[in-house]
């Protein structure tokens, strides 16, 4: 072999070798921290309901757990003690993941207070601007963006549905725990604007006994109905609230997760799987270089109305045909 041919061959091999080695190297492993604020552990049903659509959406976006993405899960605490939420947030921030995906207001606030640099994508929030998480919905600024459950105007929709059900409606009780629903005033204000002559009465509660006492008193007069604000307390005490409304014969619109399928008369809320999956598109974009401050905060694309005719019958209520036609799901 001539010297020139030998140099050319060796040089060509040297040029090709790094490309070959590079092609064989595994894709860079990225890391996501996930704080599920509405569940105390992986075994809680709401945690499983969160994780399954989240993982499915990640796979569809090309992110496979333990292949090119590592996921560290942490969980929130009880309603009475949010110290676990704060500890879980601190643990995730200490891991220095590429991004943190967080559920719920207390968990988002806990993470946001600990880092201004790690990108945060949130879901199931209300009023992120009012709570200082973002500068505006269109341009969040800072390191956090995501998806809200609704804006305050949804309370007007809840009131209108009650009025459609009961045209002679005189009073609407608004059930919530002031310690766990700091955004209640905004929803109550929107409810009053939509009341059209009906009186709005605040029904505050802190535990099951107080809920029963409040609903027992409120239900004594006719032409009354209840609006349950979805928030950590009413989420955790959903079944007791539904049972209390049934026991006291009180019509209610209860948009807490799963209420419509578990005996509530009416529910108008976001579609769970869609709200959990949608933020994965933002997670994907941020992992590929996008900045949270440039991704607008979004609302759910779709809400669904559920009406339970079995509950209506038990309450001796006739649901107007026009309202039934508008329902996405009718439970008979």
Secondary structure, DSSP 8 states (H G I E B T S, - for coil): --HHHHHHHHHHHHHHHHHHHHHHS----EEEEEEETT-SSTTSHHHHHHHHHHHHHHHHTT--BTTTEEEEEEE---SS-THHHHHHHHHHHHTT-SEEEEESHHHHHHHHTT-SSSEEEEEEES-TTTTTS-S-SSS--TTEEEEES--TTHHHHHHHHHHHH-TT--EEEEEE-TTT-TTHHHHHHHHHHH-TT-EEEEEE-SSHHHHHHHHHHHTTSSSEEEEE--SHHHHHTHHHHHHHHHHTT-EEEE-STTTGGGT-SEEEEE-HHHHHHHHHHHHHHHHTT--GGGS--B--S-EEEEEEHHHHHHTT----HHHHHH-SEEE-
